[in-house]
Amino acid sequence: MADFMIHFFICNLFICMMIGVLLLIKQIFRNILSNRMQYHLWFLLLGLLTAPFLPFCPVKLPHIFSGFNNLSFFSFSNTRIPIEKSVRANLSGTANWIQDFTLSVNHKTSSVIGYTLFCIWVVGIFAMLLFIIKSFYRLQIIKKSALPLQKQEIHRLYQYCLNESNIRKNIPICSTAFLQSPVITGLLKPCIYLPIHLISDYATTDNIHSPKTDRLRPIRYMLLHELQHYKHKDILVNYLMDLAGIVYWFNPFVWYALKEMQNDREVACDSSVLEMLDENAYRDYGEALINFAEKVSLTPFPFSTNLGANKIQLKRRIINIATYQKPNFQKTIKSTSVFLLIFSLFLRLTPLLSSYAADENHYQWTSSLKNISHVDFTEYFDTYKGSFVLYDSEKDLWYIHDMDRATLRVSPNSTYKIYDALFGLEEDVITPNHSFLAWDGETYPFESWNTDQTLQTAMNASVNWYFQSMDKQLGKTALYNYMCEIEYGNKNISGSLPTYWMESSLKISPVEQVHLLKNLYDNNFDFAPENIAAVKDAIHISSSDTGTLYGKTGTGRVDGDDVNGWFIGFAEIADHTYFFATNIEANEGATGSKAAEITWSILSDMNIMHFDAPQ
């Protein structure tokens, strides 16, 4: 929950920005968009507000169709798949070579802050729910006190209004002395409630022959207005607006947007009524609205719509009525086109918002275009959550255990040192022939760290200070540029410079690890070949007549517990090169050494390479 609140906070910053964009768009296109379309724009915001809570990342439009292409590329299996070549490599002592040293980072403070914010948010939601329940209870009391409308002339007028609005449903109409403004409420069983004082002011006891009798004309406008709310499903929208107000109770920008949406709804409803009237009736409708405003007050009931308005909203509605022109075909086409353009913009931005929240850490991989075998290696992972990814470059075959976790981005920890070393080599902080860095004299918990280092020894012992020293010389700008150049995970180095790769801001998925290893091996980065060779030499584990293994472990330790273990690398076997990445997570005991042990077992059973079990 602590992580969710951080993501949710980022989401709200993005939402505030999009509200500003939406208001700007409405201002720019106010003469093109119809009143109804301006109101519908706010539905895009309602959709955006749901994105942080989606358990998946919304599918981008191009991906919807990608699944229909190259269907023959799919190869699914739930068993271990033997590779044609079976090679045994005796790597005794390998476990001793891989010195899986790591330091603990402290997340307790951020967790406390996250949980505190979560508790405040939940308390606010409960407070809002109490307010809604109280208002809803008051509305229920009013409903129980209401009586079916007695005046027959109003009933006849109401039936006429139903026909005018092309509404076949017979919506009940009642009168009550406890409302100041007419409202329509009830999602499944809608009902219109009219204040008795308004009926008394406008209705007569005389029989009428026309529903357009001057004295009843304001009542007709009032009924048409409420029926338009029903026709356009505004009662349902009210529920969604109230829900958004509850969840985003702390965000003043959302509250302002919901208020603007309510105002636009009333303007759109007025326009729908005006579209039904003759032009010479526009003035009468405006005068009726003003007269109603003098007699009614706002009623703060949830899940209902009412005719009441504040002065600013009333002024806006009067201006709309005074300048209203029925939209012609050309304006309708323009309005619809602009709306669809804005809709497509929001549709493309929604995945960005979702990636900041529920699915921030997932790599969006177009896996449907790959030749993939889904394998079940659950037995190897024991109690750990984890994934295994293997790529056979000669056959262009992928073998993946747990696709969801294979695309889940987590902190790379010491596996990142492969590329940190490459960046240092490219910037001449170190060179293949001179990678010496002097120990700064600080005492570290591992004896092998308390001495001068070269790239080979620093990589072997996973010496943090060696790579941190290179980062300091490189600087964040150069680091970020290299991140973008090689497309390293989420490319986020906003964490502190010494620890951004240690259970901090930088994250990468197992699939991306394998992609990067393949690009490193083939030097698709177009870096200096001698620098690529130096990095390969630094992560070399063992060679034999039958093959060569390269790899790097990584362990994430948080508050003293090992929670994130990595082992990534590649194996050169005869005419095949296999790239692999294993990641495991747990509350404790998830180390790089354990990830390496799991990898060795899987590769052995897949008949790729056979290893002695690590001690």
N, C-alpha and C positions, 0 to 999 in steps of 0.2 A: 504493500500500500504506500510505503514511503516513496518508492520509485514512481508509482502512478501519480502521486500528487505533484512531483517534479514535472512529469510529462504533461499533466493537466494544466499546470501553471504556464508552461510553454504554449500549450494549445490556446489558452485564453489570450495570450499576447497576440497570437496569430489571428484569433477571432476578432479581437479589437481592431486590428489592422483591416480585416476584411469588411467589418462594419463601416469603417471609414471609406473604403473603396466603394461599397454599395451605395452609401449616401452620395458620394461624388458621381457615380454613374447615374443615379436618379436625377441629380441636378443637371448633368450634361444632356441627358436624353429626355428631359421632362416634357419637351414639346413633341417628341416622337412617340414615346410610350403612352399608351392609354392609361387611364386611372386604374383599370382592372389589372393591367400588366405591371404597373408600379407596385400594386399590392402583392401580386404574385412573386415579385422579386424577393420579398421577404421569406417566401417558402424556401428559397435557396439557403438563406441563413439558418432556418430551422433544420434543414438537412445537414448543414455544416456543424451545427451544435451537437448532432448525434455522433459525428465521426470519432471523437475521442473515446467513445465507449464501444465502438465496433470491435469484436474479437478477431477481426481480420482486416487486411488492407484492401480497400475497394479496388476492384479490377479496373485497370485502365482500358480504354476502348480498344486499342490495337490488340491487347491480349485476349479479348473475348473471342477473336476469330483465329488466333494462333493455334488453338487446339485442334482446328480442323485441317491444319497443314501437316504434311509428312507424317501421317498417322502410322505408317509402317515403321517409323523409327522407334516406337515403343517396344520395350522388352521387359515385362514384369515377371518377377520371381520372388518367392518367399523362402528360398533355400540357399544354402551356400553354393556358390558357383565355382567349379574348378576351372583354373586357367590351364591352357594347353601345356605350357612348359612347367615342369616341376623342378625346382632348383633348391639345393640345400646349401646354406651358408653357415659355417660355424662361427658365431660371433661371441664366443666366450669372453666375458669381461666387458661386454658392451654396457651393461648396467652400471659398471663402475665408471665408464667413460662419461656417461650422461649424468653429470652432477646437477641435480635438480634443486639448485639453491634459489631461495626467494625471500623477500622481506614482506612483512605484514603492513597493510595500509589500514587506516582507521576510518570506518564508515559509521561509527556509532553516533557521532554528532549529527551527520546528515540524516540518519535514520530517525533520530529523535525529533528533528525539525520536521521531517516528512510526516511522521505519525501525528505530531502535534497539529500540523496543518490539516491532516485528514480528519482528526477529531473535531476541529473547529468547523470544517466544512459539513460534517455529518450533523453537528449540533445546529448549525444554521438551517440545514434541510428540515430537521425536525421542527424547528421554530416556524418555518414557512408552512409546513404541513399543518401545524396547529392553527395558524391563521386561516389557511384554506378551509380546514374542517369547520372552524368557527363560522366563517362566512357561509359555507355550504349549509350548515345547520340552520342559520338564520333564514336562508332561502327556502329550506324545507318547511319551516314554520309558516312562511308567507304562502307557500303553495297550499298547505293544509287549510289556511284561512281563506283562500280564494274560492269564489263561487262561479259556476258557469254563467256566462254573460246572459243577462235577461232581456236586453233591448233587442227587439226583433229587427228594427231597422239597421242596427249595427251588424246583426247576423246576415242580413241580406247583402249588405255592403261587403262583408267579409267573404261571402261566397263569390261575389263578383270579383273581388281582388284575387282570390284563388284561381279563378278562370283566367284573369288577365295575366297572371304569373305562370300559367301553364303548370300548375301544381295539382296533381290528382289526389294526393294524400289529404285526408280531412284532418287538419291539425286543430286540436281543441283551442278554444279561446275563452279566457276567464277574466274576471274583474277582481280587483283587490284594493283595499284602502291603505295598504302598507307599502305601496310602491309610489315613487314620484315619477318614474320614467317607464315607458313600455319596454318589456323585455321578451325575448324568446329563449327558452332554455329547455334542456332535455335532449340527450343524444339519441336514445332509442325511442323515447316517447316525447317528442317536442310539443311544447304548448306555449301559446302567446298569453302574456298577462298584461292587462290594460289597467292603469290607475283609474279609479272611479272618478276622481276630480276632473280628469281630462274628458271622460265620457260625458259628465254632467255639463261641462263648459261648452261642448260642441254638438252634442246630440239633442234632438227634440223628441217630443212624444207624438208628434204628428206623423202619419203614414207618409212614406215617400214612394215615388214611382221610378226615380232614377238614382242610382248610386253616386251620381255626380252632382247631387244637390249641393249648392254652395256651402250650406252650413256643415255638411258632413265631409266636404272635400279634405279638410286637414286630417280627419280620421282615416280617410282613404289613403292619403300619403303615408301616414304613420303605419298602416297595415301593410302597404306595399313595401315599405322599407324593411319591416321585420320579416316579411316573406322572402325578400331577396337574401337576407341573412341565411334563411333556411335553404334556399335554392342553391346557394354557393357553399354549403357545408361549413359555414362560419362557426357553428357550435362545436364541431369537431376541432377546428383550428384553435378555438379558445382553449380546449383541453391541452393541446400541444403547447400553446403559449404559456399557459399556467405551469405546465410541467417544466418548460425551459426556465421560467422564472424561479422555480423551486431549486433546480439543479445549479443554476448560475446566479444564485441569490447575492453573491459577493461581487459580481461584475457589473458596475454601473453602465458600461457601454451596452451590455446585453439588455439591461432594463430600459435604456433609452431607445434601443432598436425595437424592442417589443412595444413600447409606447408609440413609436412612429408607425409600426405595423398596424396597431389598432387604429390610428388616425387614418392611414391609407385605406384600411378596411371600410371605414365609414364613408370616405370619399368615393370609393369604388361602389359602395352600396347606393349612395346618392345617384351616381352616374347610371347605375342599372335601372333605377326608378325613372330617371329623366329620359332614358332611352325608350321607355314605355309611354311617355307623355307627349302631348303636342307641345310645340315650342312656346305657344302662348300660355302654357301652364307652368313654365319654369319659374316665373316670378311668384306665382301662387305657392309653389313648393318651397321656395326660399323664404317667403313670408311665414308659411306654416312652421318651418324649421325655427325661425326666430321666435315665434310665439311659443312654441314648445320649450325653447331654451329659457324663456322667462318663467316658465311654470314648473320645470323639472329640475332635478339635481342628479348628479352622478350617483350610481348605486354600486358600491364595490362588491359585487357578487361574482364568484368564479363561475366558469362554464356557462356564461350567458352573454348575450349581446343586448345593448340597449341604445336608445336614441339620444341619450344625454351626451353633452359635450362641454368641455371647458371653453374659455373665451378664444384661446388661440386656435383650437380645433374648429370651433364654430366659424371663426373668421375665414379659415381656409376652406371650409365647406361652402360658405356663402360665395366666396370668390369663384370656386369651381362651378357652382350653379349659375352664376352671372355670366361666366365665359364659356359655358358648356356648348359644344357642338357635337351632334351625333357623328360618330366616326364613319367615314366612308371606306370603301374597299381598299383604296390605296393606303390610307393611314393604318388600317388593320394589318395589312401585309408588312408595312414598315415596322409597326409595333411588335408584331410576332417575330420578325427577323432579328430585331435588336434583342428581344428577350432570349431567343435561342442562342444568340452569340454570347450573351452574358452567362446563360446556363452552361454552355460548353466551357467557358472560362472557369466557373466554379467547379465543374465536374473534374477538370484537370487539376485543380488545386486541392480538392478534397483528399486524394491519396497522400498529399504532402502533410496535411493536418493529421491524418490517421497515423502516418509514420512517426509523427512527434508523440503520439499517445500510445494507443493499444499495441501498435505494431512498429514502433520506431526502429526496433533492432532486427528487422527482417530484411534480408537481401532479396530484392525483387528479381528473381531469376526466371527467364523464359525457358523453363525446363521442358516444356512441351515440344521444343524443337531439338531436344537432345536424345541420344540413344542411351536410355537409362534402364538399369535393372534395380528394382527395389528389393533389397535383401533384408532379412530379419536376423540380426545378430544380438538380439536381446540377452541371450544367455551369457555373452561375453562381458556385458556391462554390469551384471549382478545388480546391486542396489543403486548404481549411479544412473543419473539421467545423462544421455549422451548421444552422439552421432558418429558415424564413420563414413568417410567419403574416399573413394578410390577411382582414379582415372587412368585408363590404359590408352596412352597417346597414339600407339600404332593402330589400334582398332577403333579409336574414338568411342570408347565405351565407358560409361559411368556406372559405378556400383555404390548405392547409397542406402545406408541404414538410417531411418527416421528423417524423412525429407524436411519436416517442419523444423527440427532442431539443426539440420544441416544448413538451413538458410538463416538460422538465428544468429544474430551478431552478439558476440560477447567480447570482453577484453582479451587482447592477444597475449598480454603479459610478455614473457621472455621470447616467445616466437617472433615478436616484432623486431628483435635484435638483428635478424637476418637482413631486414631492409634498412634498419638504422645504420648498420655497417655499410651497406651499399651507398646510402646517402653521404656518409662520411668520406667514403672513397671517391665518390663523384665530385665532392667539393674540396678534395685534397686536404681534408683535416687529417686523414691518414692516407698512406699509399700501400700498395701490395708489398713493397719491399721495406717499408718503414712504417709500421703500425704501432710503434712503441708509445705508450702514455705512462707518465710517472705517477705512482701512487701519491695521493695528497696527504698521507699520514693519518687520516681518520681511521679509527679502529672499527672494523666491521665484524659481525658475528661469525663469519666464515674465514678461516685462516687463509685460504687460497685467494681471498680478495685483498688481503693486507700486504700487497706487494706490487711492483711494477707489472704492467700487462702489455701483451701484444694482442692483435685481433684473434689469433688462434687460442691463446690462453684465456682471454676474456670470454670468448664464445664457449669454450669448453667448460669453464666454471661459472658461466652466466653472470659475469661480474657487472652489477648494475652501474657502479660509479664510472666505469670505462665508457659506457654508452651515454650516460648522462653528461659526461664531460664533452663528448662529441656533439650532443644536442645543444649544449650551451654555446659552443663555437658556431654551430650551424644557425641557430636562431629560429624562432617560430615561423618567420616568413618563408625561409628556405625549406623548412620541414613541410609546411603546408603545401608549397608548390610541388614538392616531390610526391606528397600524398596524392595530389590531384593527377600528377603525371602517370603514376602507376595504378591509380584507382584503388587505393588501399582502404577497404572497408567503408566506414562512414566519414573518414577523413577529418574527424573531429579531434583537434588537439587543444580544445579550450581548457582542459585540465592544466594543473601546474606543470611546468616544463620538466621537472625531474620524474614525474609519476603519471603523465597522461596516458601511458600504455599499461599501467598497473591498476586494474580494476577501477578505471576512471572514465574519461570521455571517449577515448579511442576504442572502437569495437569492430570486429570482423567476424564473418561466418566461416565455417569449415569449407563450404563450396568456394568462397572467395579465396581462402588460403590455397586451395588446390589450383585455382585459376592463376594466382600469382606465382606459385611455384613453377607452373608450366611456362609462364611468361619469363620468369627468371632463367629457367633452364635454356629456353630458346633465345634469350636476350631480346625479347620483343620490346623491351624498354629502350633499346638502342643506346645502352650505356657502353662505356669502355669495356671491351672484352676481358682485359686483364683484371678489371674490378669484379666482373661477374665470376671469373675464375677464382679470385681471392675469397669471395664469399662462399663459393662451393667448397673450397678447401677447408674453410673455417667450420663448416657444418658436416664435414665428412666423418662418418662413424666407423666404417670398416669396409675392407675390400677382401675379396677372395677370387679364386679362379672362376667362380660361377657368377659373381655379381658384386655390386658396390652399393652401399647404403649411405644415404645422407639424411640428416634430420636434426630437429631442435625441439626440446621440451619447453614447457612454460607452465608455471603454477601461479594461480591467483590466491593470495592469502589475505583474508579480511578479518580484522579484529582477532588475529591469532589462529583462525581456522582456514584450512585449505579448501576452497570452494570451487575452483575452476582449474582443470587440468588439460593441457594440450600436448599432443605429439604430432608434428607435421614433418614431411620430408618426401623423398623420392628414392626409388630403387632402380638401378640399371641392371637388367637381367637379360643377357644375350642381346636379342634384337628387340626387346621390349623395355620401355621405361614406364614405371608406375608412379603416380603422384598420389599422396594420401594425406589425410588430416583426420585426427581423432580428437574429440573434445568430450570431456565429462564434467558434470556439475553435481555437487552435493553440499550438505551443510558442513561436512568435514571429510577429510581423507581424499579429496579430489586433487591429485597431484599429477604433474607431468610424467613422473615415473610410472604411475598407475596407468595413465593413458598410453604410454609406450608399451607396457606389458600387454594391454588389451590389443594394441595394434599388432604386436608380434604374434599373438595367438591367432588373430584373424588372418594375417598374411600367411602364416604357416598352414592353417586349415584350408586356405584357398589355393594352396600349392604354388604360391608365388615365391616365398623364401621361407626357410625353416631356421628358427633361432633356438638357442638354449634359453630356458626360462631365466629371467632376471632374478638375481638373489637379493 
